[in-house]
Amino acid sequence: MKSHEAVSMSAIARVRRDRRRTWFVDDEPTAEIPLLGSLVREPAHTVTEQEPLGVAQRILIERRVPAVAVVRGEQLCGVVTRTDVLRLVATRDDARIADAMSGFVFALRASATVEAAAALMAIEQVGQVVVTSRDGELLGMVSALDVARYFAERAGYVSK
């Protein structure tokens, strides 16, 4: 059996080659390896792709979250970030969420490690990942700030 670092890094190398729409990693959970699901603090805020962009903008501001998950029916189909909203709000009054969302979603299962999430964010230069259950149910989102906070707490610089 490979160490969890080797498994995670090989999975990251694989996603760089495949560039699938979503990426799932199933690391073997152990007591020593922190799991990504432990960082999810609240359910993901969701919108549909046909809603006005102002709906996503309101959620981002009121809930103070960096991104909103976009769903089509029950299926995750994209993410809208603060930056996506800022790009369109200044130029279009009639913009829909579908106009701003990124259709390329980075999703990790709750059983992935925090280290795998940090590596994915660094390699792909994204600020958040969607966290799902083994069945694909949307559980929440984890941001780069959540990951940084976790490592700062673990090192003793920040208290919980």
PyMOL commands that place a pseudoatom at each C-alpha (Angstrom):
pseudoatom trace, name=CA, resn=MET, resi=1, chain=A, elem=C, hetatm=0, pos=[0.000, 0.000, 0.000]
pseudoatom trace, name=CA, resn=LYS, resi=2, chain=A, elem=C, hetatm=0, pos=[1.282, 3.459, -0.882]
pseudoatom trace, name=CA, resn=SER, resi=3, chain=A, elem=C, hetatm=0, pos=[1.580, 6.275, 1.628]
pseudoatom trace, name=CA, resn=HIS, resi=4, chain=A, elem=C, hetatm=0, pos=[-1.211, 8.838, 1.553]
pseudoatom trace, name=CA, resn=GLU, resi=5, chain=A, elem=C, hetatm=0, pos=[1.180, 11.440, 0.061]
pseudoatom trace, name=CA, resn=ALA, resi=6, chain=A, elem=C, hetatm=0, pos=[2.044, 9.185, -2.855]
pseudoatom trace, name=CA, resn=VAL, resi=7, chain=A, elem=C, hetatm=0, pos=[-1.612, 8.391, -3.487]
pseudoatom trace, name=CA, resn=SER, resi=8, chain=A, elem=C, hetatm=0, pos=[-2.633, 12.040, -3.337]
pseudoatom trace, name=CA, resn=MET, resi=9, chain=A, elem=C, hetatm=0, pos=[0.192, 13.274, -5.534]
pseudoatom trace, name=CA, resn=SER, resi=10, chain=A, elem=C, hetatm=0, pos=[-0.403, 10.554, -8.117]
pseudoatom trace, name=CA, resn=ALA, resi=11, chain=A, elem=C, hetatm=0, pos=[-4.080, 11.494, -8.172]
pseudoatom trace, name=CA, resn=ILE, resi=12, chain=A, elem=C, hetatm=0, pos=[-3.117, 15.135, -8.707]
pseudoatom trace, name=CA, resn=ALA, resi=13, chain=A, elem=C, hetatm=0, pos=[-0.766, 14.162, -11.537]
pseudoatom trace, name=CA, resn=ARG, resi=14, chain=A, elem=C, hetatm=0, pos=[-3.585, 12.134, -13.072]
pseudoatom trace, name=CA, resn=VAL, resi=15, chain=A, elem=C, hetatm=0, pos=[-6.000, 15.070, -13.006]
pseudoatom trace, name=CA, resn=ARG, resi=16, chain=A, elem=C, hetatm=0, pos=[-3.412, 17.270, -14.709]
pseudoatom trace, name=CA, resn=ARG, resi=17, chain=A, elem=C, hetatm=0, pos=[-3.324, 14.734, -17.563]
pseudoatom trace, name=CA, resn=ASP, resi=18, chain=A, elem=C, hetatm=0, pos=[-7.052, 14.008, -17.735]
pseudoatom trace, name=CA, resn=ARG, resi=19, chain=A, elem=C, hetatm=0, pos=[-8.496, 17.500, -17.039]
pseudoatom trace, name=CA, resn=ARG, resi=20, chain=A, elem=C, hetatm=0, pos=[-11.871, 16.010, -16.235]
pseudoatom trace, name=CA, resn=ARG, resi=21, chain=A, elem=C, hetatm=0, pos=[-14.767, 18.323, -15.376]
pseudoatom trace, name=CA, resn=THR, resi=22, chain=A, elem=C, hetatm=0, pos=[-14.728, 17.158, -11.781]
pseudoatom trace, name=CA, resn=TRP, resi=23, chain=A, elem=C, hetatm=0, pos=[-12.046, 15.390, -9.815]
pseudoatom trace, name=CA, resn=PHE, resi=24, chain=A, elem=C, hetatm=0, pos=[-12.672, 12.953, -7.008]
pseudoatom trace, name=CA, resn=VAL, resi=25, chain=A, elem=C, hetatm=0, pos=[-10.109, 11.446, -4.672]
pseudoatom trace, name=CA, resn=ASP, resi=26, chain=A, elem=C, hetatm=0, pos=[-10.778, 8.656, -2.214]
pseudoatom trace, name=CA, resn=ASP, resi=27, chain=A, elem=C, hetatm=0, pos=[-7.959, 8.495, 0.285]
pseudoatom trace, name=CA, resn=GLU, resi=28, chain=A, elem=C, hetatm=0, pos=[-8.050, 5.814, 2.952]
pseudoatom trace, name=CA, resn=PRO, resi=29, chain=A, elem=C, hetatm=0, pos=[-9.158, 7.591, 6.136]
pseudoatom trace, name=CA, resn=THR, resi=30, chain=A, elem=C, hetatm=0, pos=[-6.921, 7.115, 9.157]
pseudoatom trace, name=CA, resn=ALA, resi=31, chain=A, elem=C, hetatm=0, pos=[-6.704, 8.831, 12.520]
pseudoatom trace, name=CA, resn=GLU, resi=32, chain=A, elem=C, hetatm=0, pos=[-3.516, 10.702, 11.530]
pseudoatom trace, name=CA, resn=ILE, resi=33, chain=A, elem=C, hetatm=0, pos=[-4.796, 12.074, 8.232]
pseudoatom trace, name=CA, resn=PRO, resi=34, chain=A, elem=C, hetatm=0, pos=[-7.233, 14.998, 8.524]
pseudoatom trace, name=CA, resn=LEU, resi=35, chain=A, elem=C, hetatm=0, pos=[-10.180, 14.632, 6.165]
pseudoatom trace, name=CA, resn=LEU, resi=36, chain=A, elem=C, hetatm=0, pos=[-11.550, 17.441, 4.043]
pseudoatom trace, name=CA, resn=GLY, resi=37, chain=A, elem=C, hetatm=0, pos=[-15.105, 16.876, 5.252]
pseudoatom trace, name=CA, resn=SER, resi=38, chain=A, elem=C, hetatm=0, pos=[-14.056, 18.104, 8.710]
pseudoatom trace, name=CA, resn=LEU, resi=39, chain=A, elem=C, hetatm=0, pos=[-13.479, 21.599, 7.267]
pseudoatom trace, name=CA, resn=VAL, resi=40, chain=A, elem=C, hetatm=0, pos=[-16.992, 21.988, 5.856]
pseudoatom trace, name=CA, resn=ARG, resi=41, chain=A, elem=C, hetatm=0, pos=[-18.695, 24.417, 8.238]
pseudoatom trace, name=CA, resn=GLU, resi=42, chain=A, elem=C, hetatm=0, pos=[-22.028, 24.888, 6.497]
pseudoatom trace, name=CA, resn=PRO, resi=43, chain=A, elem=C, hetatm=0, pos=[-23.890, 23.502, 3.494]
pseudoatom trace, name=CA, resn=ALA, resi=44, chain=A, elem=C, hetatm=0, pos=[-22.958, 24.992, 0.141]
pseudoatom trace, name=CA, resn=HIS, resi=45, chain=A, elem=C, hetatm=0, pos=[-25.053, 27.876, -1.064]
pseudoatom trace, name=CA, resn=THR, resi=46, chain=A, elem=C, hetatm=0, pos=[-26.567, 26.998, -4.425]
pseudoatom trace, name=CA, resn=VAL, resi=47, chain=A, elem=C, hetatm=0, pos=[-28.166, 28.817, -7.327]
pseudoatom trace, name=CA, resn=THR, resi=48, chain=A, elem=C, hetatm=0, pos=[-29.446, 27.699, -10.708]
pseudoatom trace, name=CA, resn=GLU, resi=49, chain=A, elem=C, hetatm=0, pos=[-27.768, 28.786, -13.912]
pseudoatom trace, name=CA, resn=GLN, resi=50, chain=A, elem=C, hetatm=0, pos=[-30.828, 30.663, -15.224]
pseudoatom trace, name=CA, resn=GLU, resi=51, chain=A, elem=C, hetatm=0, pos=[-31.235, 32.940, -12.209]
pseudoatom trace, name=CA, resn=PRO, resi=52, chain=A, elem=C, hetatm=0, pos=[-30.174, 36.591, -12.467]
pseudoatom trace, name=CA, resn=LEU, resi=53, chain=A, elem=C, hetatm=0, pos=[-26.562, 37.228, -11.466]
pseudoatom trace, name=CA, resn=GLY, resi=54, chain=A, elem=C, hetatm=0, pos=[-27.829, 39.488, -8.692]
pseudoatom trace, name=CA, resn=VAL, resi=55, chain=A, elem=C, hetatm=0, pos=[-29.027, 36.396, -6.798]
pseudoatom trace, name=CA, resn=ALA, resi=56, chain=A, elem=C, hetatm=0, pos=[-25.477, 35.050, -6.600]
pseudoatom trace, name=CA, resn=GLN, resi=57, chain=A, elem=C, hetatm=0, pos=[-24.157, 38.509, -5.811]
pseudoatom trace, name=CA, resn=ARG, resi=58, chain=A, elem=C, hetatm=0, pos=[-26.556, 38.843, -2.870]
pseudoatom trace, name=CA, resn=ILE, resi=59, chain=A, elem=C, hetatm=0, pos=[-25.555, 35.430, -1.456]
pseudoatom trace, name=CA, resn=LEU, resi=60, chain=A, elem=C, hetatm=0, pos=[-21.846, 36.239, -1.782]
pseudoatom trace, name=CA, resn=ILE, resi=61, chain=A, elem=C, hetatm=0, pos=[-22.275, 39.527, 0.077]
pseudoatom trace, name=CA, resn=GLU, resi=62, chain=A, elem=C, hetatm=0, pos=[-24.794, 38.503, 2.751]
pseudoatom trace, name=CA, resn=ARG, resi=63, chain=A, elem=C, hetatm=0, pos=[-23.228, 35.129, 3.579]
pseudoatom trace, name=CA, resn=ARG, resi=64, chain=A, elem=C, hetatm=0, pos=[-19.624, 36.345, 3.179]
pseudoatom trace, name=CA, resn=VAL, resi=65, chain=A, elem=C, hetatm=0, pos=[-18.637, 33.309, 1.121]
pseudoatom trace, name=CA, resn=PRO, resi=66, chain=A, elem=C, hetatm=0, pos=[-16.096, 33.308, -1.727]
pseudoatom trace, name=CA, resn=ALA, resi=67, chain=A, elem=C, hetatm=0, pos=[-18.172, 31.168, -4.107]
pseudoatom trace, name=CA, resn=VAL, resi=68, chain=A, elem=C, hetatm=0, pos=[-21.619, 29.737, -4.802]
pseudoatom trace, name=CA, resn=ALA, resi=69, chain=A, elem=C, hetatm=0, pos=[-22.310, 26.313, -6.331]
pseudoatom trace, name=CA, resn=VAL, resi=70, chain=A, elem=C, hetatm=0, pos=[-24.398, 26.294, -9.516]
pseudoatom trace, name=CA, resn=VAL, resi=71, chain=A, elem=C, hetatm=0, pos=[-26.779, 23.373, -9.964]
pseudoatom trace, name=CA, resn=ARG, resi=72, chain=A, elem=C, hetatm=0, pos=[-28.873, 22.100, -12.839]
pseudoatom trace, name=CA, resn=GLY, resi=73, chain=A, elem=C, hetatm=0, pos=[-31.648, 20.108, -11.212]
pseudoatom trace, name=CA, resn=GLU, resi=74, chain=A, elem=C, hetatm=0, pos=[-29.754, 18.095, -8.605]
pseudoatom trace, name=CA, resn=GLN, resi=75, chain=A, elem=C, hetatm=0, pos=[-26.491, 18.035, -10.586]
pseudoatom trace, name=CA, resn=LEU, resi=76, chain=A, elem=C, hetatm=0, pos=[-23.549, 20.336, -9.849]
pseudoatom trace, name=CA, resn=CYS, resi=77, chain=A, elem=C, hetatm=0, pos=[-22.670, 22.140, -13.081]
pseudoatom trace, name=CA, resn=GLY, resi=78, chain=A, elem=C, hetatm=0, pos=[-20.491, 25.100, -12.107]
pseudoatom trace, name=CA, resn=VAL, resi=79, chain=A, elem=C, hetatm=0, pos=[-19.255, 27.608, -9.570]
pseudoatom trace, name=CA, resn=VAL, resi=80, chain=A, elem=C, hetatm=0, pos=[-19.639, 31.389, -9.402]
pseudoatom trace, name=CA, resn=THR, resi=81, chain=A, elem=C, hetatm=0, pos=[-16.971, 33.283, -7.473]
pseudoatom trace, name=CA, resn=ARG, resi=82, chain=A, elem=C, hetatm=0, pos=[-16.758, 36.892, -6.316]
pseudoatom trace, name=CA, resn=THR, resi=83, chain=A, elem=C, hetatm=0, pos=[-14.356, 37.592, -9.176]
pseudoatom trace, name=CA, resn=ASP, resi=84, chain=A, elem=C, hetatm=0, pos=[-16.773, 36.114, -11.730]
pseudoatom trace, name=CA, resn=VAL, resi=85, chain=A, elem=C, hetatm=0, pos=[-19.525, 38.424, -10.473]
pseudoatom trace, name=CA, resn=LEU, resi=86, chain=A, elem=C, hetatm=0, pos=[-17.285, 41.496, -10.501]
pseudoatom trace, name=CA, resn=ARG, resi=87, chain=A, elem=C, hetatm=0, pos=[-16.293, 40.850, -14.114]
pseudoatom trace, name=CA, resn=LEU, resi=88, chain=A, elem=C, hetatm=0, pos=[-19.899, 40.961, -15.337]
pseudoatom trace, name=CA, resn=VAL, resi=89, chain=A, elem=C, hetatm=0, pos=[-21.699, 43.282, -12.925]
pseudoatom trace, name=CA, resn=ALA, resi=90, chain=A, elem=C, hetatm=0, pos=[-19.849, 46.334, -14.191]
pseudoatom trace, name=CA, resn=THR, resi=91, chain=A, elem=C, hetatm=0, pos=[-20.687, 45.650, -17.821]
pseudoatom trace, name=CA, resn=ARG, resi=92, chain=A, elem=C, hetatm=0, pos=[-24.093, 43.936, -17.974]
pseudoatom trace, name=CA, resn=ASP, resi=93, chain=A, elem=C, hetatm=0, pos=[-27.310, 44.594, -16.089]
pseudoatom trace, name=CA, resn=ASP, resi=94, chain=A, elem=C, hetatm=0, pos=[-29.123, 41.592, -17.582]
pseudoatom trace, name=CA, resn=ALA, resi=95, chain=A, elem=C, hetatm=0, pos=[-26.472, 38.947, -16.861]
pseudoatom trace, name=CA, resn=ARG, resi=96, chain=A, elem=C, hetatm=0, pos=[-27.518, 35.484, -15.753]
pseudoatom trace, name=CA, resn=ILE, resi=97, chain=A, elem=C, hetatm=0, pos=[-25.526, 33.161, -13.545]
pseudoatom trace, name=CA, resn=ALA, resi=98, chain=A, elem=C, hetatm=0, pos=[-24.762, 30.983, -16.600]
pseudoatom trace, name=CA, resn=ASP, resi=99, chain=A, elem=C, hetatm=0, pos=[-22.938, 33.988, -18.120]
pseudoatom trace, name=CA, resn=ALA, resi=100, chain=A, elem=C, hetatm=0, pos=[-20.548, 34.267, -15.163]
pseudoatom trace, name=CA, resn=MET, resi=101, chain=A, elem=C, hetatm=0, pos=[-20.082, 30.739, -13.868]
pseudoatom trace, name=CA, resn=SER, resi=102, chain=A, elem=C, hetatm=0, pos=[-17.082, 28.573, -14.406]
pseudoatom trace, name=CA, resn=GLY, resi=103, chain=A, elem=C, hetatm=0, pos=[-18.172, 25.259, -15.876]
pseudoatom trace, name=CA, resn=PHE, resi=104, chain=A, elem=C, hetatm=0, pos=[-14.975, 23.568, -14.729]
pseudoatom trace, name=CA, resn=VAL, resi=105, chain=A, elem=C, hetatm=0, pos=[-15.564, 22.380, -11.174]
pseudoatom trace, name=CA, resn=PHE, resi=106, chain=A, elem=C, hetatm=0, pos=[-12.954, 21.018, -8.803]
pseudoatom trace, name=CA, resn=ALA, resi=107, chain=A, elem=C, hetatm=0, pos=[-14.753, 18.651, -6.460]
pseudoatom trace, name=CA, resn=LEU, resi=108, chain=A, elem=C, hetatm=0, pos=[-13.240, 16.430, -3.789]
pseudoatom trace, name=CA, resn=ARG, resi=109, chain=A, elem=C, hetatm=0, pos=[-14.992, 13.863, -1.693]
pseudoatom trace, name=CA, resn=ALA, resi=110, chain=A, elem=C, hetatm=0, pos=[-15.229, 14.462, 2.040]
pseudoatom trace, name=CA, resn=SER, resi=111, chain=A, elem=C, hetatm=0, pos=[-12.889, 11.494, 2.492]
pseudoatom trace, name=CA, resn=ALA, resi=112, chain=A, elem=C, hetatm=0, pos=[-10.025, 13.293, 0.688]
pseudoatom trace, name=CA, resn=THR, resi=113, chain=A, elem=C, hetatm=0, pos=[-7.269, 14.721, 2.855]
pseudoatom trace, name=CA, resn=VAL, resi=114, chain=A, elem=C, hetatm=0, pos=[-6.808, 18.394, 3.611]
pseudoatom trace, name=CA, resn=GLU, resi=115, chain=A, elem=C, hetatm=0, pos=[-3.325, 18.069, 2.111]
pseudoatom trace, name=CA, resn=ALA, resi=116, chain=A, elem=C, hetatm=0, pos=[-4.810, 16.808, -1.175]
pseudoatom trace, name=CA, resn=ALA, resi=117, chain=A, elem=C, hetatm=0, pos=[-7.149, 19.820, -1.252]
pseudoatom trace, name=CA, resn=ALA, resi=118, chain=A, elem=C, hetatm=0, pos=[-4.239, 22.196, -0.589]
pseudoatom trace, name=CA, resn=ALA, resi=119, chain=A, elem=C, hetatm=0, pos=[-2.194, 20.584, -3.363]
pseudoatom trace, name=CA, resn=LEU, resi=120, chain=A, elem=C, hetatm=0, pos=[-5.088, 20.729, -5.827]
pseudoatom trace, name=CA, resn=MET, resi=121, chain=A, elem=C, hetatm=0, pos=[-5.747, 24.402, -5.050]
pseudoatom trace, name=CA, resn=ALA, resi=122, chain=A, elem=C, hetatm=0, pos=[-2.071, 25.260, -5.479]
pseudoatom trace, name=CA, resn=ILE, resi=123, chain=A, elem=C, hetatm=0, pos=[-1.596, 23.306, -8.717]
pseudoatom trace, name=CA, resn=GLU, resi=124, chain=A, elem=C, hetatm=0, pos=[-4.815, 24.471, -10.361]
pseudoatom trace, name=CA, resn=GLN, resi=125, chain=A, elem=C, hetatm=0, pos=[-4.664, 27.979, -8.846]
pseudoatom trace, name=CA, resn=VAL, resi=126, chain=A, elem=C, hetatm=0, pos=[-8.217, 27.893, -7.528]
pseudoatom trace, name=CA, resn=GLY, resi=127, chain=A, elem=C, hetatm=0, pos=[-9.462, 29.386, -4.286]
pseudoatom trace, name=CA, resn=GLN, resi=128, chain=A, elem=C, hetatm=0, pos=[-12.053, 26.786, -3.374]
pseudoatom trace, name=CA, resn=VAL, resi=129, chain=A, elem=C, hetatm=0, pos=[-13.141, 23.211, -3.946]
pseudoatom trace, name=CA, resn=VAL, resi=130, chain=A, elem=C, hetatm=0, pos=[-16.573, 21.669, -3.761]
pseudoatom trace, name=CA, resn=VAL, resi=131, chain=A, elem=C, hetatm=0, pos=[-16.898, 18.885, -1.179]
pseudoatom trace, name=CA, resn=THR, resi=132, chain=A, elem=C, hetatm=0, pos=[-19.205, 15.958, -1.965]
pseudoatom trace, name=CA, resn=SER, resi=133, chain=A, elem=C, hetatm=0, pos=[-20.236, 12.703, -0.359]
pseudoatom trace, name=CA, resn=ARG, resi=134, chain=A, elem=C, hetatm=0, pos=[-19.349, 9.337, -1.867]
pseudoatom trace, name=CA, resn=ASP, resi=135, chain=A, elem=C, hetatm=0, pos=[-22.787, 9.403, -3.547]
pseudoatom trace, name=CA, resn=GLY, resi=136, chain=A, elem=C, hetatm=0, pos=[-22.058, 12.767, -5.167]
pseudoatom trace, name=CA, resn=GLU, resi=137, chain=A, elem=C, hetatm=0, pos=[-24.269, 14.780, -2.795]
pseudoatom trace, name=CA, resn=LEU, resi=138, chain=A, elem=C, hetatm=0, pos=[-23.082, 18.368, -2.434]
pseudoatom trace, name=CA, resn=LEU, resi=139, chain=A, elem=C, hetatm=0, pos=[-21.929, 18.843, 1.172]
pseudoatom trace, name=CA, resn=GLY, resi=140, chain=A, elem=C, hetatm=0, pos=[-20.298, 22.259, 1.051]
pseudoatom trace, name=CA, resn=MET, resi=141, chain=A, elem=C, hetatm=0, pos=[-17.283, 24.200, -0.129]
pseudoatom trace, name=CA, resn=VAL, resi=142, chain=A, elem=C, hetatm=0, pos=[-13.835, 24.606, 1.338]
pseudoatom trace, name=CA, resn=SER, resi=143, chain=A, elem=C, hetatm=0, pos=[-11.800, 27.705, 0.537]
pseudoatom trace, name=CA, resn=ALA, resi=144, chain=A, elem=C, hetatm=0, pos=[-8.076, 28.292, 0.561]
pseudoatom trace, name=CA, resn=LEU, resi=145, chain=A, elem=C, hetatm=0, pos=[-8.634, 30.356, 3.713]
pseudoatom trace, name=CA, resn=ASP, resi=146, chain=A, elem=C, hetatm=0, pos=[-10.262, 27.340, 5.409]
pseudoatom trace, name=CA, resn=VAL, resi=147, chain=A, elem=C, hetatm=0, pos=[-7.241, 25.209, 4.509]
pseudoatom trace, name=CA, resn=ALA, resi=148, chain=A, elem=C, hetatm=0, pos=[-4.787, 27.884, 5.675]
pseudoatom trace, name=CA, resn=ARG, resi=149, chain=A, elem=C, hetatm=0, pos=[-6.721, 28.248, 8.952]
pseudoatom trace, name=CA, resn=TYR, resi=150, chain=A, elem=C, hetatm=0, pos=[-6.555, 24.482, 9.472]
pseudoatom trace, name=CA, resn=PHE, resi=151, chain=A, elem=C, hetatm=0, pos=[-2.760, 24.403, 9.034]
pseudoatom trace, name=CA, resn=ALA, resi=152, chain=A, elem=C, hetatm=0, pos=[-2.311, 27.479, 11.291]
pseudoatom trace, name=CA, resn=GLU, resi=153, chain=A, elem=C, hetatm=0, pos=[-4.409, 25.794, 14.027]
pseudoatom trace, name=CA, resn=ARG, resi=154, chain=A, elem=C, hetatm=0, pos=[-2.475, 22.556, 13.647]
pseudoatom trace, name=CA, resn=ALA, resi=155, chain=A, elem=C, hetatm=0, pos=[0.818, 24.445, 14.029]
pseudoatom trace, name=CA, resn=GLY, resi=156, chain=A, elem=C, hetatm=0, pos=[-0.476, 26.244, 17.138]
pseudoatom trace, name=CA, resn=TYR, resi=157, chain=A, elem=C, hetatm=0, pos=[-0.525, 29.769, 15.680]
pseudoatom trace, name=CA, resn=VAL, resi=158, chain=A, elem=C, hetatm=0, pos=[-4.310, 30.113, 15.823]
pseudoatom trace, name=CA, resn=SER, resi=159, chain=A, elem=C, hetatm=0, pos=[-6.690, 28.685, 18.404]
pseudoatom trace, name=CA, resn=LYS, resi=160, chain=A, elem=C, hetatm=0, pos=[-9.982, 27.071, 17.418]
for i in range(1, 160): cmd.bond("trace and resi %d" % i, "trace and resi %d" % (i + 1))
show_as sticks, trace
zoom trace
